[in-house]
């Protein structure tokens, strides 16, 4: 995660995230998420906090609450480890073009609009790559959840 | 039942944390109200985890930074209280329709009557050029006919509205119809409350529009 900023800020995010992981380790629920996913989420939120430092009072912790589901979690039927391995498999089924766009979003902090600019692709092409990729993941996971 | 979902590309941008604050808030509120989008965002965090795992360079923080982080850890107690959603009781009565993610933005704010026959709360964002506001329309009331010059995102938080693109209820997400003109009208029942995120000022059409557009452009309205 490059952090969308200079190397120094990226290191700061990494440090803050590590400290958070340490402090919150006891509340980590492995039935809900794999460790990699959990750590990714913490790092992501720390980075958002850093980018919004000019705005005290609204922390990404508040944003985390939007993920708090009040309905039963369908992923609980499988262990998070299984879900993680399955996600890994499914991602191997994506085309190189589709993976490239997703990787750029996660690790180069680019919106789909910025990715289209950088790759000199029409916005519609980038959108349809994302929709195809996410559609494949969603379809496979939904079908497997229904079968359980 | 949510009928209008946020498009996948916006959910990806949101899950990766790359959206500016205004659009991120719109997607956050939609995700809070739409189980389907929430499921996708949770899965996308899984995608982020897989990518992080596969790319050892991605998490490379450097020797010195690692030492420093470890040193800071020495002094910290572990915190084993689970993260609980912050509920602000003082706000709850006026904003009982608002998902938790919105509450920090509306603290201390109240509705004011805006030109065009609706109530408005403008939200302050720092370092983000989007114009973000909550709009409240009484049943049967409409917004003035207008078209958009750039992206507009709308999330319905109470009631519903109808325009030439369809009917939108609580949790529904609308992406501005672009150059097309539209005139949303609030549905019968509870007043329609929606969060609107505008990339740039809208352009009013018709007589009143020509009169007021110069003011809109200057940000006076």
Contacts between the chains, C-beta under 8 A, distances in Angstrom:
chain1	res1	chain2	res2	distance
A	1	B	52	7.0
A	1	B	58	5.7
A	1	B	59	6.8
A	2	B	58	7.8
A	4	B	18	7.2
A	10	B	61	7.8
A	11	B	61	5.5
A	11	B	62	5.9
A	11	B	65	4.1
A	14	B	59	7.0
A	14	B	61	3.8
A	14	B	65	6.4
A	14	B	69	7.4
A	15	B	61	7.0
A	15	B	65	5.7
A	15	B	68	6.4
A	15	B	69	4.1
A	15	B	72	7.1
A	18	B	61	7.8
A	18	B	69	4.7
A	18	B	73	7.4
A	19	B	69	6.3
A	19	B	72	5.9
A	19	B	73	6.1
A	19	B	76	6.5
A	22	B	73	5.3
A	22	B	76	6.7
A	22	B	78	6.8
A	23	B	76	6.0
A	23	B	77	7.7
A	23	B	78	5.7
A	23	B	79	4.5
A	24	B	79	6.2
A	24	B	83	7.5
A	25	B	78	6.4
A	26	B	78	5.7
A	26	B	79	7.4
A	26	B	80	3.4
A	27	B	79	7.5
A	27	B	80	5.9
A	27	B	81	6.9
A	27	B	82	4.6
A	27	B	83	6.6
A	33	B	45	7.3
A	33	B	46	7.5
A	33	B	49	7.7
A	34	B	46	7.1
A	34	B	49	5.8
A	36	B	49	3.6
A	36	B	50	6.9
A	36	B	52	5.6
A	36	B	53	4.6
A	37	B	45	5.2
A	37	B	46	5.0
A	37	B	48	6.9
A	37	B	49	3.4
A	38	B	49	7.6
A	39	B	49	7.4
A	39	B	52	7.2
A	40	B	45	6.2
A	40	B	48	4.2
A	40	B	49	4.6
A	40	B	52	5.0
A	41	B	45	5.3
A	41	B	48	7.6
A	43	B	52	7.9
A	44	B	16	7.4
A	44	B	17	4.4
A	44	B	45	7.8
A	44	B	48	7.0
A	45	B	17	7.6
A	47	B	17	6.1
A	48	B	17	5.3
A	52	B	21	6.9
A	52	B	126	7.5
A	52	B	127	7.9
A	54	B	126	5.0
A	54	B	127	6.1
A	55	B	125	8.0
A	55	B	126	4.9
A	55	B	127	7.9
A	57	B	104	6.0
A	58	B	104	4.7
A	58	B	105	7.4
A	61	B	83	6.8
A	62	B	86	6.5
A	62	B	100	7.2
A	62	B	101	6.3
A	62	B	104	5.9
A	63	B	24	8.0
A	63	B	28	6.1
A	63	B	101	6.2
A	64	B	83	6.1
A	65	B	83	7.6
A	65	B	85	4.1
A	65	B	86	6.8
A	65	B	100	4.9
A	65	B	101	6.7
A	66	B	28	4.8
A	66	B	29	7.8
A	66	B	31	5.6
A	66	B	32	4.5
A	66	B	99	6.9
A	66	B	100	7.0
A	66	B	101	4.7
A	67	B	31	7.8
A	67	B	38	7.1
A	67	B	41	7.1
A	67	B	42	6.8
A	68	B	85	5.6
A	69	B	35	7.6
A	69	B	38	6.3
A	71	B	35	6.3
A	74	B	39	7.1
A	75	B	42	7.3
A	83	B	46	6.7
A	84	B	46	6.5
A	84	B	49	6.8
A	84	B	50	7.1
A	87	B	43	7.1
A	87	B	46	4.7
A	87	B	47	6.5
A	87	B	49	7.9
A	87	B	50	5.5
A	88	B	50	5.1
A	91	B	47	6.6
A	91	B	50	5.8
A	102	B	12	6.8
A	102	B	47	6.5
A	102	B	51	7.6
A	103	B	51	6.1
A	105	B	12	5.4
A	105	B	13	6.4
A	105	B	16	4.2
A	105	B	18	6.2
A	106	B	16	4.8
A	106	B	47	7.3
A	106	B	48	5.1
A	106	B	51	5.4
A	106	B	52	7.9
A	107	B	51	6.8
A	107	B	55	7.1
A	107	B	58	5.8
A	109	B	16	7.4
A	109	B	17	7.7
A	109	B	18	5.0
A	110	B	18	6.3
A	111	B	13	4.8
A	111	B	18	5.1
A	111	B	19	6.6
A	112	B	9	4.2
A	112	B	10	7.9
A	112	B	12	6.7
A	112	B	13	6.0
A	126	B	9	7.2
A	127	B	7	7.2
A	127	B	8	7.8
A	127	B	9	4.9
A	130	B	8	5.3
A	130	B	9	4.5
A	130	B	12	5.5
A	131	B	7	7.5
A	131	B	8	4.7
A	131	B	9	7.0
A	134	B	8	4.4
A	134	B	11	7.5
A	134	B	12	6.8
A	134	B	40	6.8
A	134	B	44	7.7
A	135	B	8	7.3
A	137	B	43	6.3
A	137	B	47	7.5
A	138	B	40	6.2
A	138	B	43	7.3
A	141	B	43	6.4
